[in-house]
Amino acid sequence: MGTITINIKDEVEKEFRDIVKSVHGTKKGDLGRALTEALQKWISDKKQDKIARNALKLIEQDFDFGKRLYKHRYELYER
């Protein structure tokens, strides 16, 4: 298990602690579990953003259809 020392704004800390208290309680380890959950969500969101950006880049690229009626993807949508 790792240890991270961070500095955050007092208002953010107070609000986070209040929410952790209302959701998880005040037992030992509740703050760490909530922070781990928040970090995992942040990591997941960033990974999804990267996947979405990569998918959009692929969509923007032309695709060679070979000997078909359409040579480029954009021709499918010209109507």
Secondary structure, 3 states (H helix, E strand, C coil): CCCCCCCCCHHHHHHHHHHHHHHCCCCCCHHHHHHHHHHHHHHHHHHHHHHHHHHHHHHHCCCCCCCCCCCCHHHHHCC
